[in-house]
Amino acid sequence: MNNILKRNKREKRFQFYGLFAVGLAIFLLLILLFKIFSTGFSAFNQTYLGVKIQIEKNVNLSELDARSVLRENIRNMFPEVVSRSDKKNLYSLFSPGAYIEFEEMLNSNNEETIDGYYYFLASDDLDMYFKGTVARQGNSAGKIKPNQMKFVDDFERMNLIKLQYNKYLLGSADSRNPEMAGILGAIYGSLFAILIAFATSFPLGILTAIYLEKLAKRNAFSDLIETNINNLAAVPSIVFGLLGLAIFLNFFELPRSASLVGGLTLGLMTLPTIVIASRSAIKSVPPSIEEASIGLGSSKIQTIFNFTLPLAMPGILTGTIIGIARAIGETAPLLMIGMVAFIVDIPQGPLDASTALPVQIFLWQDSPERAFVERTSAAIIVLLIFLFLLNITAVYLRKKLEKKW
Amino acid sequence: MTYEFLLLTIFGLATYSFFLSRKKAMALNVMDPLAVHSQPHYHGLYSAMLTITPAIILLLIWSWFENSIFKDNLEKYFSDVTDPYQLEFYVSGVKSFVAGASNTIMDHSNFSAAAEYYETSTKMSLVLKSIVAVILTLIALRHSLKLVSAKFKARDLVEDIVVKTMRYASIFAIFITLGIVLSLLFETLRFFESVAVTEFLFGTHWSPQMSIREDQVGSSGSFGAVPVFTGTLLISVIAMLVAGPIGLFSAIYLSQYASSKVRSIAKPIIEVLAGIPTVVYGFFAVITVGPFFRELGIFFEIDGFSSESALIAGSVLGIMIIPFVASLTDDSLSAVPRSLKEGSLAMGATLSETTTRVIIPASFHGIVGSFLLAFSRAIGETMIVVMAAGFAANLTANPFNAVTTVTVQIVGLLTGDQEFDSPKTLSAFALAFVLFFLTLILNIISLSIVKKFREQYE
C-alpha cells in the first residue's frame, strides 16, 4: 500500500516537472516580450519644447537664417540669460533637429504673421529626463547639468514640455543624435534584401524540390544532392556570410554594404529551407490526381505544372514565408558583408549602401547614449510585429488553402 | 539608351515572338488540329526562349571582356602607382565617379583623363553592344518564327529545357556547399602559410591583434585557438544545461500528459521562441539577464563575476534553443509505437514509469540526435554571443569568467577595418572552417542517428 502511495507521489512529481518546464519556457518568453515592449513603448513618443515665436508679417521668411531666428526667440523667453555659457546651456536643451523643423515651418509659411507657441524637438538628454527614464538627482539628471535644470524647471512651470508622436523613429534613417535617429533606412535595406532573397531562393527552391521529388532517378547523385541540402540547412548563418564575402564581394566585386549582396547571401541561406518545405508539400499531393492527369494524356511536366504544383503551393508558400521570416531577423551574415556601417541616407535601390533592421538593432544597442536603449527596443518591436504578421499570414495560408485528402 | 532599356527591348522582342508564334500555330490548329504536334503556347514559349538566348549570352560574354579590357586600360593611366591596393583604389574611384556614385575627384594627375576615357568608352561599348544584341535578337526571332509548323515538336523541346533547368537548379545547391568549402579552404590554407597548423589547433594563447611596427617582437600576433574552442564549448554546454532539461521535460509533458487542447496552445507558444531573431535575444541578455545575474553575483559574493560571463551568454543561448530540443524530442517521443506505451500501462506501470523506462529508452536515439542538433545550433549561433560574451580569449572553465567563442572572433576579426592577406583576417576563415566542419560532423551524426531510429519502428 505504502509502495503505491509512493509511486503515485512520484507520478505527480514527474508530471509537475513537465508542467514546470512548459511553464518556465512560456514564462521566459513572456519576460522577454514584456521587457522589450515596456522598454520600447516610450520611444514612439518624444519630448518637445514650446517656444514663443514672433515674426512680423511681410518679412521674407526664406531669407531668414532659421538657426539664429529660433535662438533669438528662445532667448526672448528668458530675458535673464546673458552669459555665453548660459546661452549654450539653454540652446543645448534643443536638438539640432529643432532648427531643421523650424526651417521647414518657415518654408511652408506664406508670409503670414507668426505669433504663438510652437513646439520643437528637445535633446535626447531632456527626453530621457522627461520620460522618467533617467531619474532626477537634486539639480541634475543624467547629462543635464544644474545650470540647465533651471531652464527645464522653467519650461515645466510654463507647461511648455510635452510628448508628441516620434515622427523620426519611423520616418528617417540613422543619426548620431538619438532623438533624430530612425529605422526607415534600415527598413528599406531589409526590404530590398528580402525581395532579392525571395527572388533568388523561391524559384531555385521550387525547381530543385520538383526535380528531387518527381524527376530525379534514385541514385547516388540524387542522394548526394539530398544530403547536401539537409546539411546546408544546418550550416551556421555566419558561414553563409563568409561565403557572401568571398564570392560576391571578393570574386564578383559587387559593392560592399549593398542590400543586393545581403539579399543574395540571405537567399542562399534560405534556399535549403524552401527546398525542404517544398518537397514535403509536393510529397503530400495524392498520386491519384497525378495519375488521373497522366491517364488523360498529359505529359509528366504538364502534370507537374498543372496539378502538382498548384496543389502543393499552400505548403510551399508557408515554408517560404517561414524561411523568409528567419532571413529577415538574420544579422550575422550581414555583418560579414559589411552592411554594418553608419548610414544616414535612405537607400534608393539595392545597390546603395544600407543597413538592415536587425543590424540597426545591433548598432543601436552598442551606442553609449541612454536614449538609444528605448529606441533599440522600439526597433525590435517593429521587427517583431513584422515577423508576427508574416507568421500569421503563413498560418492563415495553411488553414485557408490546405486540403485534407 | 541605358542598359535597362536594352534589356527591356530584348524582353519585349521575346514577348512579341511568343505572341507571333502562338498566333501562327493557332492558325495551323484551325486548319487541321490533329496534325499539329504541340499546342500553340508551346510554340510561343519555345520561340520566346530561342529569341532571348543569343542576346543574353552575348551580353554576358561582352561584359566579361569589357570589364577586363577597361580595367587594363584604366590601370595604364595610373601606371606610376606601384601599390596594387592603391591602384585598385584609383580604378574603383574612377568607376564610381563616372557612375555618379561619388563626387570625389581623387588626387592624381591622370584622374580626369581616366574618367573621360572610361566615360566615353563605356558609352561606346553600350551603343555597340545594344546594336549587336538587337540585331541578334531580330535574327533569332525571324528564325524562330520559321520553325513553327505542324510537325515541329515544340512541347518536347520546351519540356526538355525545363527539365534541364530543374536539374541545374538542384545542382546549384552542391555549388553552394562547394563554394563554402573552397572559399574557406583557400583562405585557411593561406593562413597556414604564416601560422603553423599545430600552433593554431593546440596553442593556448589567442591574441590576433598585430603590433603596429613590423619589426617588433611577436609582431605576428598569436593564434593558438584552444581558448576560443574551450570558450565555445563552455557556453554551448551551459546552453545545453538550460535547454536540455527544460526542452526534454516540456516535450515529455506535451506528448504524454497534456490534453490536445493544452498541447495545441502551448506548442506554438514555445515555438515562438524559435522565431525570435537572435539579435533580440542578444539585447535581452544585455539589458535584462546580464544585470540580473550581476545582482545575483553581488548577492552571493562571487569573486570575478564578469559582466560578459559565460553564464549570461550561455543561459540566453539556452533559452533560444529550448524550442529546438522540445520539438525534436517531441517528434522522437511521438514516434514510439503506441503498443509499447499501452503494453507498459496495461502492466500497471504509472505514466511516469512508462515514460522513463519504456518510451525514453525506446526513443533514446532520437533524443540524442535532437540534442546533438541543438548543440550544433548553439555552437554556430553568433549574435547572442557577440552581444553578451567577451572578445578576450581566456582559457578557463569558470562560468563566471568572460570567455570568447569562434563566432565572436569571426565577427570581431572581419568587421571594421580589414586588410586582406594579413594573418589576422585570414584567421577568421580558419576559425570558420573549423566551425563549418564541426557543425557538419555533428549534423551528419545526428541525422544518421535519427534516421536509424526512424527505421527501427517502420
Interface residues (C-beta under 8 A of the other chain):
Chain A: R7 N8 R10 E11 R13 F14 Q15 Y17 G18 L19 F20 A21 V22 L24 A25 I26 L28 L29 I31 L32 K35 I36 T39 P203 L204 L207 T208 I210 Y211 L212 L215 A216 L224 I225 N228 I229 N230 N231 L232 A234 V235 P236 S237 I238 V239 F240 L242 L243 L245 A246 I247 N250 L268 L271 P272 V275 S299 K300 I301 A325 R326 I328 G329 E330 T331 A332 L335 M336 G338 V340 P358 I361 F362 Q365 V373 T376 S377 I380 L383 L384 L387 N391
Chain B: R155 E159 V162 V163 T165 M166 R167 A169 S170 I171 F172 A173 I174 I176 T177 G179 I180 S183 L184 E187 P245 I246 G247 L248 F249 S250 I252 Y253 L254 Q256 Y257 A258 A266 I269 I270 V272 L273 G275 I276 P277 T278 V279 V280 Y281 G282 F283 F284 V286 I287 T288 I319 I322 P323 A326 T350 L351 S352 E353 T355 T356 L373 S376 R377 I379 G380 E381 T382 M383 V386 M387 T407 I410 V411 L414 T415 F420 A428 F429 A432 L435 F436 T439 L440 N443 I444 L447
